[in-house]
Amino acid sequence: MDGNDYINSLIMGEVTVPSVIILNTSNEQYFLPSEPIESMEQLVQFISSVLNGSAQAYGGDGFIQRVKRVAFDARSTIMVSCQDFCTGGCMRIVRDYFQSTEQLF
């Protein structure tokens, strides 16, 4: 995985770059700030809330969360494959059309 694909897969959504996310790799929980971080003071406050346990934790590695993640990853893979197939298929149709019209002239 490259770029933010790992994080997108972990949170099962799209993350705008740049974003602040704290990830606990031991249990795959993640923490997102409740509002955009615009100052160093807000960043320190967010990190402190994670450390003292008052920040909302998302995700995890429980059974239900793993099933959700597998379903999300499968859907994402299918969507990318369909987009690639549709784009390639359309390009072949257009190419074949122009090749067939060249033969008429």
PLY file of the C-alpha trace (Angstrom):
ply
format ascii 1.0
element vertex 105
property float x
property float y
property float z
element edge 104
property int vertex1
property int vertex2
end_header
0.00 0.00 0.00
1.21 3.45 -0.74
0.32 6.94 0.40
-2.73 7.08 2.58
-4.18 3.74 1.37
-3.27 2.03 4.65
-5.03 4.69 6.73
-8.04 4.75 4.39
-8.31 0.98 4.77
-7.92 1.19 8.52
-10.58 3.84 9.05
-12.74 2.48 6.20
-13.12 5.87 4.60
-11.23 8.63 2.87
-8.75 10.82 4.70
-7.81 14.18 3.31
-4.11 14.85 3.24
-2.72 16.32 5.43
-4.62 15.03 8.46
-3.76 14.32 12.06
-4.48 10.74 13.09
-3.06 8.91 16.08
-2.82 5.17 15.51
-2.40 2.52 18.18
-0.77 -0.26 16.16
-1.10 -2.84 18.93
-4.90 -2.98 18.62
-5.55 -0.96 15.42
-7.49 1.74 17.23
-7.22 5.24 15.87
-8.03 8.69 17.16
-9.24 11.64 15.11
-9.48 15.20 16.39
-13.02 16.49 16.81
-12.16 19.69 14.94
-9.43 20.68 12.46
-6.11 21.32 14.16
-4.87 24.77 13.31
-2.40 25.54 16.08
0.29 23.86 18.11
-1.85 24.30 21.24
-4.71 22.34 19.64
-2.30 19.58 18.63
-0.90 19.31 22.17
-4.43 19.28 23.58
-5.43 16.48 21.16
-2.38 14.37 22.03
-3.03 14.93 25.75
-6.65 13.80 25.36
-5.45 10.58 23.70
-2.88 9.95 26.42
-5.30 10.57 29.30
-8.03 8.42 27.71
-10.62 11.13 27.13
-10.41 11.03 23.31
-12.88 8.86 21.39
-11.20 5.71 20.06
-12.37 4.23 16.76
-11.69 0.94 15.03
-9.96 -1.86 16.84
-9.17 -5.46 16.06
-12.31 -7.17 17.35
-14.10 -9.78 15.26
-16.89 -7.50 14.03
-14.43 -4.73 13.13
-12.30 -7.21 11.18
-15.35 -8.42 9.23
-16.26 -4.80 8.43
-12.69 -4.12 7.31
-12.61 -7.20 5.03
-15.92 -6.11 3.47
-14.63 -2.56 2.98
-11.37 -3.78 1.41
-13.28 -6.14 -0.91
-15.63 -3.34 -1.99
-12.70 -0.98 -2.57
-10.87 -3.58 -4.66
-13.97 -4.27 -6.74
-14.58 -0.54 -7.28
-11.00 0.01 -8.49
-11.18 -3.06 -10.74
-14.49 -1.94 -12.25
-13.16 1.57 -12.85
-10.06 0.18 -14.56
-12.14 -2.27 -16.61
-14.69 0.35 -17.65
-12.00 2.84 -18.61
-10.06 0.23 -20.57
-13.23 -1.12 -22.19
-14.35 2.33 -23.31
-10.93 3.08 -24.73
-11.00 -0.18 -26.73
-14.48 0.60 -28.07
-13.39 4.07 -29.19
-10.18 2.68 -30.74
-12.10 -0.06 -32.57
-14.66 2.47 -33.80
-12.00 4.72 -35.30
-10.18 1.77 -36.83
-13.39 0.56 -38.46
-14.21 4.04 -39.84
-10.70 4.30 -41.34
-11.40 1.18 -43.35
-14.47 2.81 -44.91
-12.44 5.64 -46.45
0 1
1 2
2 3
3 4
4 5
5 6
6 7
7 8
8 9
9 10
10 11
11 12
12 13
13 14
14 15
15 16
16 17
17 18
18 19
19 20
20 21
21 22
22 23
23 24
24 25
25 26
26 27
27 28
28 29
29 30
30 31
31 32
32 33
33 34
34 35
35 36
36 37
37 38
38 39
39 40
40 41
41 42
42 43
43 44
44 45
45 46
46 47
47 48
48 49
49 50
50 51
51 52
52 53
53 54
54 55
55 56
56 57
57 58
58 59
59 60
60 61
61 62
62 63
63 64
64 65
65 66
66 67
67 68
68 69
69 70
70 71
71 72
72 73
73 74
74 75
75 76
76 77
77 78
78 79
79 80
80 81
81 82
82 83
83 84
84 85
85 86
86 87
87 88
88 89
89 90
90 91
91 92
92 93
93 94
94 95
95 96
96 97
97 98
98 99
99 100
100 101
101 102
102 103
103 104
